[in-house]
């Protein structure tokens, strides 16, 4: 069993609480699936060798992960599918079960490993009010070294000469070889991150409570992407007698995410920014988005402008429990938990025309709503 305490988790500010495990637990590697903030990360946990592992989609190698099965999350005793609703500052400790202990405790559900998360509880003593805030910026550290227009034209004409074709002469044409469009710079930006937390906690011998609120906002490194999450957590416990105590853990959160098709090696705006020729400007003299006459790669800046992908998540996760002390070393524990996940998706694509093969003649709107309740 590997564990991480609250003090280590508080050093890292991020949208995903599991991403805070990066570098904290041997055998855990976190990889962001996309550049869009708030998107699921890929978590790989290697039980035997200490290789990669952990995030929104978690794989525990050596624990039956054939078919990319994810491990089980357990938050305050409640098994759930993902922990995107959690605020990292609310976590007291994280434990990763990577061996037979997972199946011994949780049976078949723990066959791929278990991540146990305990949130902060109230403590006996006077009321404490704590605020902490974080403001930072992110930028692409190691940008790709792209060709300028003259270098691109030299490479193109060399290829044409090798193919027995005449070189392109753009000196007298409409294209300006002295102009260079760095498409990667055009789609990326310096992104702002804000993380603010307010906590009120305290209690007596018979009643303890912890109330916390969080606002997390992050702009994406890729233009047109961002993420906001607002959450409220209430944890309390009451001692009714020397033998009986009851309590609850409740989390209410709402998050919004704007995303785009970032794609892979074959498509998406990042791929387009690396492949599109630097001679083509972003816009023409009329202010309309340009389409390259030299390649079928689409204008990534235009794609961002015409993408309106919005996702809204509302989540209520909580449980109530009772502990009855039967004998000095025997306690009966009973709990009831519920996970309500409400997802609203909206996408709008307007009409546009940049070239014969780069157009949208009819506007389209996609709207969907789903609600999942587990108990």
C-alpha positions in Angstrom: 0.0 0.0 0.0 1.4 3.4 -1.0 0.1 6.6 0.6 0.2 10.3 0.1 -0.6 12.8 2.9 -2.5 16.1 2.7 0.7 18.1 3.1 2.1 16.8 -0.1 -1.1 17.2 -2.1 -1.5 20.8 -1.1 1.7 21.8 -2.9 0.1 21.2 -6.2 -2.7 23.1 -7.8 -4.6 21.4 -10.6 -8.0 20.5 -12.0 -7.6 16.8 -11.4 -6.9 15.7 -7.8 -5.3 12.5 -9.1 -2.8 14.5 -11.0 -1.4 15.5 -7.7 -0.1 11.9 -7.3 2.5 12.5 -10.0 5.9 12.1 -8.5 4.3 11.3 -5.1 3.8 7.5 -5.3 6.3 5.1 -6.8 4.8 3.4 -9.9 2.4 6.2 -10.6 2.6 8.3 -13.8 0.0 10.9 -14.9 -0.4 11.8 -18.6 -2.8 14.4 -19.8 -5.0 12.8 -22.6 -5.4 16.2 -24.3 -4.3 19.8 -23.9 -7.9 20.8 -22.8 -8.1 21.7 -19.1 -10.5 19.6 -17.2 -10.2 16.6 -19.5 -9.4 13.2 -18.2 -5.8 12.2 -17.6 -4.4 8.7 -18.2 -3.2 7.0 -15.0 -0.8 4.0 -15.1 0.1 2.2 -11.9 2.7 -0.5 -12.1 2.5 -2.8 -9.1 5.8 -4.6 -9.4 8.3 -2.4 -11.1 7.5 1.1 -10.1 6.6 2.2 -13.6 3.9 4.8 -14.6 0.5 5.4 -13.2 -2.6 7.6 -12.2 -5.4 10.1 -13.2 -8.9 10.3 -14.3 -8.6 7.1 -16.4 -6.5 4.8 -14.2 -4.7 1.6 -15.2 -2.8 -0.5 -12.6 -0.3 -2.7 -14.5 0.1 -6.1 -13.1 -3.5 -6.1 -11.8 -5.5 -7.5 -14.7 -5.5 -4.4 -16.9 -5.8 -6.3 -20.2 -8.5 -4.4 -22.1 -7.6 -1.1 -20.3 -9.7 -1.8 -17.2 -9.6 1.0 -14.7 -9.1 0.6 -10.9 -11.7 1.4 -8.3 -12.0 4.8 -6.6 -13.3 4.8 -3.0 -14.0 8.2 -1.5 -14.8 8.2 2.2 -15.9 4.6 1.9 -18.1 5.2 -1.2 -17.0 3.4 -4.5 -17.4 5.8 -7.5 -16.3 5.9 -11.1 -14.2 9.0 -11.2 -13.1 11.9 -9.0 -13.2 14.9 -11.3 -15.6 16.6 -8.8 -13.1 16.5 -6.0 -11.1 19.5 -4.9 -7.5 18.5 -4.1 -7.5 20.8 -1.0 -10.3 18.7 0.5 -8.3 15.5 0.5 -6.7 14.4 3.7 -4.9 11.3 2.3 -4.7 9.0 -0.7 -3.8 5.3 -0.6 -3.1 3.1 -3.6 -3.7 -0.6 -3.2 -1.5 -2.3 -5.9 -1.4 -5.9 -4.8 -3.6 -8.7 -3.5 -4.8 -6.4 -0.7 -7.1 -4.8 -3.3 -9.0 -8.0 -4.1 -8.9 -9.2 -0.5 -10.9 -6.2 0.6 -13.0 -5.3 -2.4 -13.3 -8.5 -4.2 -13.8 -8.5 -8.0 -14.3 -4.7 -8.1 -10.7 -4.3 -6.9 -9.2 -6.7 -9.4 -7.5 -3.8 -11.2 -6.4 -2.0 -8.0 -8.0 0.5 -5.7 -7.4 4.2 -4.9 -8.7 5.1 -1.5 -9.3 8.8 -0.8 -10.2 10.2 2.6 -11.4 13.8 2.8 -10.8 16.3 5.6 -13.0 16.1 8.7 -13.7 18.5 11.5 -11.5 18.4 14.6 -12.3 19.0 18.2 -11.4 22.6 19.2 -12.4 26.2 18.4 -13.6 27.2 15.0 -10.9 27.7 12.4 -11.3 29.8 9.2 -8.7 29.2 6.5 -8.3 30.8 3.1 -5.7 30.1 0.5 -5.5 31.3 -3.1 -3.3 30.6 -6.1 -2.8 32.6 -9.3 -0.4 31.5 -12.0 0.2 31.3 -15.7 1.1 28.4 -18.0 2.9 28.5 -21.3 4.3 26.0 -23.8 7.9 25.4 -22.7 9.4 23.7 -25.6 7.8 24.9 -28.8 8.4 23.1 -32.1 11.0 24.7 -34.4 9.0 25.3 -37.6 10.2 26.4 -41.0 9.8 30.0 -42.2 8.4 30.7 -45.6 11.7 30.8 -47.5 12.9 27.6 -45.8 9.6 25.9 -46.6 9.8 27.1 -50.3 13.3 25.7 -50.6 12.3 22.3 -49.3 9.2 22.3 -51.5 11.2 23.2 -54.6 13.8 20.6 -53.8 11.1 17.9 -53.6 9.6 19.2 -56.9 13.0 19.0 -58.6 13.5 15.5 -57.4 10.1 14.6 -58.9 11.0 16.2 -62.2 8.7 19.2 -61.7 9.3 22.9 -62.2 9.9 25.0 -59.1 7.3 27.4 -57.7 8.1 31.0 -58.2 6.2 33.1 -55.7 8.2 36.4 -56.0 5.6 37.9 -58.4 2.6 36.1 -57.1 0.0 37.0 -54.5 1.8 35.0 -51.9 4.4 36.9 -50.0 7.5 34.7 -49.4 8.7 37.3 -46.9 5.7 36.7 -44.7 5.7 33.8 -42.3 2.8 32.5 -40.3 3.7 30.5 -37.3 0.6 28.4 -37.0 1.6 26.9 -33.6 1.9 30.3 -32.1 -1.5 31.3 -33.6 -3.4 28.5 -31.8 -1.6 28.6 -28.4 -1.4 31.2 -25.7 -0.3 32.0 -22.1 -3.0 30.5 -19.9 -4.1 31.8 -16.5 -4.9 29.5 -13.6 -6.9 30.6 -10.5 -7.5 28.4 -7.5 -9.3 29.8 -4.4 -10.3 27.8 -1.3 -12.2 28.8 1.9 -12.5 26.3 4.8 -14.4 26.5 8.2 -13.8 23.7 10.6 -14.1 22.9 14.3 -16.1 21.1 16.9 -16.6 19.7 20.3 -16.3 16.2 21.8 -19.8 15.3 20.6 -20.0 17.3 17.3 -17.4 18.0 14.6 -17.9 19.6 11.3 -15.9 20.8 8.2 -17.2 23.1 5.5 -15.2 24.1 2.5 -15.7 25.9 -0.8 -13.5 26.0 -3.9 -13.4 28.0 -7.1 -11.0 26.7 -9.8 -10.6 28.3 -13.2 -8.1 27.5 -15.9 -7.6 28.7 -19.4 -6.3 26.2 -21.9 -2.9 26.5 -23.6 -4.8 26.0 -26.8 -7.1 28.9 -27.6 -10.8 28.2 -27.3 -10.4 25.8 -24.4 -11.0 26.5 -20.7 -12.4 24.9 -17.5 -14.2 26.1 -14.4 -15.2 24.1 -11.3 -17.1 25.4 -8.3 -17.5 23.0 -5.4 -18.9 22.8 -1.8 -18.2 20.1 0.7 -19.8 19.4 4.1 -18.4 16.7 6.4 -19.8 16.2 9.9 -20.0 13.7 12.7 -22.1 13.6 15.8 -21.5 11.4 18.9 -24.9 10.4 20.2 -23.7 8.3 23.1 -20.7 6.3 24.2 -21.8 3.6 21.8 -23.4 5.3 18.8 -22.1 8.0 16.4 -23.5 9.2 13.0 -22.1 11.3 10.3 -22.2 12.4 6.7 -19.9 13.4 3.8 -21.5 15.5 1.1 -20.0 17.1 -2.0 -21.8 19.4 -4.5 -20.0 20.6 -7.6 -20.6 22.2 -10.9 -18.0 22.4 -13.7 -18.0 23.8 -17.3 -15.5 22.9 -20.0 -15.0 24.3 -23.5 -13.0 22.0 -25.8 -12.0 21.5 -29.4 -10.9 18.7 -31.6 -7.2 18.6 -30.7 -6.8 15.4 -32.7 -3.8 13.0 -33.1 -1.1 12.5 -35.7 -3.7 12.4 -38.5 -6.1 15.2 -37.7 -6.9 18.0 -35.3 -5.7 21.6 -34.9 -2.3 20.8 -33.3 -1.4 18.5 -36.2 -2.6 21.1 -38.7 -0.5 23.8 -37.0 2.6 21.7 -37.6 1.8 20.8 -41.2 0.2 23.9 -42.7 2.5 25.9 -44.9 3.9 29.2 -43.4 3.2 31.2 -46.5 -0.6 31.2 -46.1 -1.7 34.0 -43.8 -4.4 33.5 -41.2 -6.8 35.9 -42.9 -6.9 37.6 -46.3 -7.1 41.3 -47.0 -10.9 41.2 -46.5 -10.5 39.8 -43.0 -11.8 36.3 -44.0 -10.0 33.2 -43.0 -7.6 31.8 -45.6 -7.3 28.4 -47.1 -4.0 27.1 -48.3 -3.7 26.5 -52.1 -0.7 24.2 -51.5 -2.1 21.6 -49.1 -5.4 20.1 -48.0 -4.5 20.9 -44.3 -7.3 23.1 -42.8 -6.8 26.5 -41.2 -6.6 25.6 -37.5 -7.3 29.2 -36.4 -10.6 29.1 -38.4 -11.4 25.8 -36.8 -11.1 27.2 -33.3 -13.2 30.2 -34.2 -16.0 28.0 -35.6 -16.0 25.5 -32.7 -18.5 26.0 -29.9 -18.3 22.8 -27.8 -19.7 23.3 -24.3 -20.0 20.7 -21.5 -21.6 21.3 -18.2 -21.4 18.9 -15.3 -23.4 18.9 -12.1 -22.4 16.3 -9.5 -23.7 15.4 -6.0 -21.8 12.7 -4.2 -22.3 11.8 -0.6 -23.0 9.2 2.1 -24.5 9.0 5.6 -23.3 6.5 8.1 -23.7 5.1 11.6 -21.2 3.4 13.9 -22.4 1.2 16.8 -19.9 0.0 19.2 -20.9 -3.5 20.2 -17.7 -4.7 22.0 -14.5 -2.9 22.9 -12.9 -4.3 19.7 -16.0 -4.7 17.6 -17.9 -1.9 15.9 -20.9 -2.3 13.5 -20.6 0.2 10.6 -23.6 0.9 8.2 -23.6 3.5 5.4 -25.7 4.6 2.5 -24.2 6.5 -0.4 -25.3 8.2 -3.7 -23.7 9.6 -6.8 -25.8 11.8 -9.0 -24.1 12.9 -12.2 -25.9 15.4 -14.6 -24.2 16.2 -17.9 -25.3 18.8 -20.5 -23.6 18.9 -23.9 -24.0 21.7 -26.5 -22.2 22.1 -29.8 -22.8 24.7 -32.5 -21.1 24.9 -35.9 -21.9 28.0 -38.1 -21.8 28.2 -41.8 -18.5 29.2 -43.4 -16.7 29.1 -46.7 -12.9 29.3 -47.2 -12.4 27.1 -50.2 -14.3 24.6 -52.3 -13.2 21.8 -50.0 -13.3 23.8 -46.8 -16.8 24.9 -46.2 -19.9 24.4 -44.1 -23.1 25.2 -46.0 -25.6 24.5 -43.3 -25.3 25.4 -39.6 -25.6 22.5 -37.1 -26.5 22.3 -33.5 -26.1 19.3 -31.2 -27.7 19.2 -27.8 -27.8 16.3 -25.3 -28.5 15.8 -21.7 -28.0 12.8 -19.4 -28.3 11.9 -15.8 -26.8 9.0 -14.0 -27.8 8.0 -10.4 -25.8 5.4 -8.5 -26.5 4.3 -4.9 
